[in-house]
Amino acid sequence: MTTILAAGDHFVAPELFARELDAEIGSGHTITRLHLPWPLTPFGPVGEVTEASGDERTLLDALDGVQVCVTQMAPLTRKVLEGSPELRLVVVGRGGPVNVNLEAARERGVQVCNTPGRNAAATAEYTLGLMLAAMRRIPETSAALAEGRWAGEFYTYDNCGPGVDGSTVGLIGCGAVGSRVARALTALGARVLVYDPYADPAVLREAGTPVGELADLLRRSDVVSLHARLTPETRGLLGARELALLPEGAVVVNCARGALLDEDALCDALESGRLAAAGLDVFAVEPPPPDSRLRSAPRLVMTPHLAGANTAVAHNAARIAAAEVGRFLRGEPPAHRVA
């Protein structure tokens, strides 16, 4: 009999993991539950891993006698992995298993799988919504009306903001999210440029017009949207030099990872008026500290890392994770192994 820990949270609950596991593998297995505090308590570093929720001691206790762990945020550090000798499989219900020490897992023969694509549609939808909110100044006008002001000044040429139709939108990254954003923007009448040195050229051509150099994309784009993964090479991808290449009055949107963008450089560009607007769902430090310049930057729409959050995503994560557990128990090759 296999013992499985469903280490869920307030988004993908332990009960949701357990329900999908029951549907996938049936009876004959023991499923235990651990409820982590995310997102009511922000994630953060635990030991040597990042974007984790909970603590090592609690997880070690929960993993006692466990062979399989499914989770989103549990901190699978070296200490936890070394203290869980029966553990054989970890399935992380997210695209990037940054809460798992992959090197330590490999050393101990623990397979690690992820659930790629679970929130691609949700993030693409949110990106488009944030882009439109920033460009059309929707939060500002809504707040004015809530305060009792009709705010007719937002109908003036200088204040009403640009539109998507007829604009050139540059996408940095063209994976599962970026390609969906490209299709939606094309339907709305935008010209789409795509820059992704790692993508299949055929995928880039299907999404829009491929651009070989980031600087070229920036010079030609009225709107830039980030969809790259955060790596040592992409950290600080858009800094002061890159933002200066954008046409005056451009818009920047980031629903990927906060550290892709130099936030001080963004604030400088907004405060100087070079950028018409920006929309951020992700930040270098989450939540932004009280003294962050972002909190007072003009024409900036901010949301608290919600792009990948809708009910379908939670079900997708649990379903894909359960399917991976099923393959493991049947002795089949994993579909999404990362270690």
Secondary structure, 3 states (H helix, E strand, C coil): CCEEEEEECCCCCHHHHHHHHHHHHCCCCEEEEEECCCCCCCCEEECCEEEECCCHHHHHHHCCCCCEEEECCCCECHHHHHCCCCCCEEEECCCCCCCECHHHHHHCCCEEECCCCCCHHHHHHHHHHHHHHHHHCHHHHHHHHHCCCCCHHHHCCCCCCCCCCCCEEEEECCCHHHHHHHHHHHHCCCEEEEECCCCCHHHHHHHCEECCCHHHHHHHCCEEEECCCCCCCCCCCECHHHHCCCCCCEEEEECCCHHHECHHHHHHHHHHCCEEEEEECCCCCCCCCCCCHHHHCCCEEECCCCCCCCHHHHHHHHHHHHHHHHHHHCCCCCCCECC
